[in-house]
């Protein structure tokens, strides 16, 4: 057993939490206890934490069908940081190791717990902010491409291609030999071209612009935005609902008869992190970080996240 395992008592750390559901104003500084890591777990001194749409949806209690949290609640499901303690059964990580991945306890805190199998070692060449932006987006992109059954040589219509999930979905797909047509604002078209996608602008005439690029149609569509009739358009362009997948709004997906992929498949976290690290080793991984916020500005980060239309992700800097 590692010398720092099981003997560590719960400690109080600074965090951001909410004790009631509502707008960004319910987020407030808090002191929370982070317990000793249990079997298979590690405790991390959080350096950076990713801000995801799921965080503000949980805060507003909009995803009760998937996530019910006890109050007070510390938001955040991904982080990058330094291992401070290991639980029983953890043999491949030790105090001092730098890691990034999915957390068990809220990552908007100075310390958080994680399952050791849901983190990966952080290469020194991968920045702290970028590392915190990887886990949720990588798992979502990996899972959605799998659920859509994407194959080499097929064409994917990807809505919100410049968002936090979109930029990794583009890169994962292109690396697999999949053609990507990505919707985004004009300001983000250069980025999408650099990533290997073919960008198209949102708005009136979108269907015609997609058809001009792919007269034969598209094989599948992944919608991370669900706005402006994008789901109906995706059904039209793919020729049915079978290979259209939504990840933003459950109710909207139901109304259009398409599948909704919510939550996470944590069994896919290891291969998703490995896929991102393979691109990093190849020197092709791009992880745009829209803005860095200090932990105290978590409410501002939520406000900006809810407005959408950002390139990449927002990241909280904690240590």
N, C-alpha and C positions, 0 to 999 in steps of 0.2 A: 504494500500500500504506500503511495506517495506520502512523504512526511507532512505535506500540507493538506491532506485529505481528511475529511470527517471531523478533524479536531477544531475546525474553524467555526466559531459561533456566529449566529446572525448578527449583522451590523446595520446601523442606520446610515443611509447615504442620501445625498441630495437628489431630487428628482422633480419631474413635472407630472402632475396627476390631475384628474377631475373626480369630484365626488357627486356629480349629477350630470345628466346628459344635457347637451345644448350646443351653443355656438362656441367659437374659439375662446370667448371670455371665461369659460368654465375651467380652462387650463390654469393651474396655479402652482407655485413652488410647494414642495412637500418633502418631508423626511420619511423614508420608507425603509423597512427591513429587507435585506436580501439574505435569505437563508444560506446555510452551508450547502454545497453541491451534493446531490444525492447520487445514487448509483448511475454511472454512465454520464454524469454531468460535469460541467466546469463552471467556474465563476470567472467573469471577465470584468476588468476595469475598462469601461467603455470609453473609447476615444472619439468615435463618431457614430451617429445613428441615422439611418435613412428615414425620411418622411414619405409615407405612402397614402394614396387615397383611402385605403382601408382604415387608416388611423382616424381620419375625420368622420368616416362613415360610422365607425364604432362609437366615436364621441357623440355623434348625433343620434345614436341608437337606430340607424337606418338599415342595419343588416342583422337584425335580431334572429332571422331565420337561419343564419349561419354562425353568428357570434353573440353570445350573451356573456357579459363580463360582470364580475363583482365590483362594487364601488367601495372605496375609492379605487380608481384604476390608473395605472401608469401606462401610457400608450407606447407604441413602438414594438416592432417584431424583428428588426434586423440591426446588426451592429458590427463594428470592427473595434478590436481592443486587445488587451494583454491579459493572458490567463493569470489569475491570482490564486486559484485553488482548484484542485481536482477531486472528484468523488470516487468512491470505490469502483474498480473495474476499468478506470481510464488509465491506459498504459502508454498511449502514443502522444500524449500532450502533457506538458508540465508547466509549472509557474514560470512566467517570463516569455512563453511562446506568444507570438503575435498571430491572431486569428480573425476571421470574419465569417458571419453566417447568421442563421436564424436563432433568435433568443426565445427562452421559455418565459421569462419575466420581462416586463416592459423595458425597452431599451432607452427611453428618455430618462436615464438615470446614470449615476456615476458608476454603478455596478449592476450586472445582470447575470442571470443563469442561462446556460445553453446546454443542449444535448451535444456531447462531443462529436457524435456522428453527423450533426447538422452544421458543423463549421469546417473551414479549411484553413490551412496555414496561409498567412498573408505574405506574398513575395515582397521583398524590399522595394522592388520596382513598381509595385502597385500602391498608389497613394492611399492615405487613410480615408479621405473623402470618397474616392472612387470605390474602395473596398466596401464601404458601408452602403453604396448604391447598388451593389451587385445582387445580394441574396434573393430578395423577393422578386425582383425583375427577372432574374435568371430562372428561378423555379417556375414563374408564371409563363415565360416564353417557352421554356423546355416542355412544360406540361401541355400548353396549347398547341404547339406544333405536333405533339404526339397525339392529342385528342382529335386533331384535324386529319391525322394520317398523311401528313405531307411527305411527298416523295421527290427525289431528284428529278429535275426537268419540269416540275409543275409550276404554276403561277399562283402566288398568294396576293390577295388584296388585303393590305394592312392599314386600318384606320388608326389615327394618332401615332403614326410611325416615328415621330420625333420625341415622344414621351418617354417616361422612365422605363416602361416595359417595351415600348415600340423599338427603341434603339437596340436593345438586346435581341428582340425577336427578329429584326432585320439581319443582324449579324449572324445569329444562329442559322437562320434560313439560308442566307447567301453561302455560308460555309458548307451547307449541305447540298448545294447545287440547285436551290429553289429560286426562281425568279420572283422578285418582290416589287409590287406597285404600291407605293406608300402615300397615303393622304397626309398633308401637313400644310401649315401656313407657308406662304412664299418665303419668309425669312429663314425657314428651316430646309429649303430644298437643296441648298448646297451641301449641308450635312448629310442628307439622305443619299445624295449622289456619291459622296465620299465613302459611305457605308456599303455602297453597291446596290441601292434601291433606285427605282425610277419614280420620282416624285410627281404627284398631281395635287392641284390646289383644291381646298374645300369649296363648297358653295354650289350655286346653280350651274348646271352643265357638267357636274362631276361624272355622271354616267357616260356622257359622250366623250369626256377626256379619257376615261378608263378604256372605253371601247376603241379609241384611236390608238392606244398603246397595245391593246390585246383584242383585236377584232374577233378572235375565236372564243373570247370570254376568259374567265378566271376559274381555277379549279376549286379554290376555297377562299374564305374571308375571315379575318380576325378583327374584331371591332373593340378597340379600347377606349372609344369615345362615346358612341351611340348618340349622336346628335345630327340634326338636319336630315332625318330620314335615312341615315346610313345603313341601318339594318335592312330596311325594305330594299334599298339599292343593292345591297350585298346579295340578298336572296335573288333579285332579278339577274344580277350578273353571273352568279354561280349556277343559276337554273333550278334552285330549290333551297330548302332549309337544311339539308343533311350535312353540308360542310360549311356552315356559317356558325361562328362561335362568338359569343359576347362575354365581356369580362367587366363591364362597367355598371350596368343596371339590370338587376334580375327581373323586375316587373316589365321592363321594356322588351327583354328577350322573350318572356312568356307571351306577350301580346303579339309578337311577330312569329311565334312558333319555332324559335331557334334555341339551340342549347346555350346554357349559361355555365361558365366555369368559374366558380367562386371558391374562396378559401385556399387551401394549399394541400398538396400531396407531399407530405414530408419525406416519404420514401424517395421522392424525386429530387430532394435537395442535394444529396451527394453528387449524382450525375450532372445536375444543373450547374453546380459550382465547378465541377471538373470541366464542363464544356466551356465555361467562361475562362477558366485558367488556361485551357488549351489555346484559346484565341490570344490571351495575354502573352503566353510563351511565344506564339508565332509573331507577335508584334502588331497584331491587327485589331485588338480590342479597343473600342472607343466607349468611354463612359462619361458623357457630358454631365456635369454637375451644374444645375441652374443657379444655385446660390447656397452659400454656407451661412448658417445662423447659429449664434450662441444658444445654449440650452434655454436661457431665460427668455428668448424670443420664439419659443415654440408656438405660441398663439399666432404670431405673425406668419410663421412658416405654414401653419394650417390655413390661414386666410388666403395666402397666395396659392397654396395647393388646391383649394376649392375653386379658385378662379380658372384653373387649368391653363392650357395653351403654352406651357413652358417647354423649353428644350431640356431634356434630361430631368434629374431629380434634385430635390432640396435635401440638404444634409445638416443635421445638428452637430455642432462641435462641443464636446463635453469635457474632455481633458486636453 
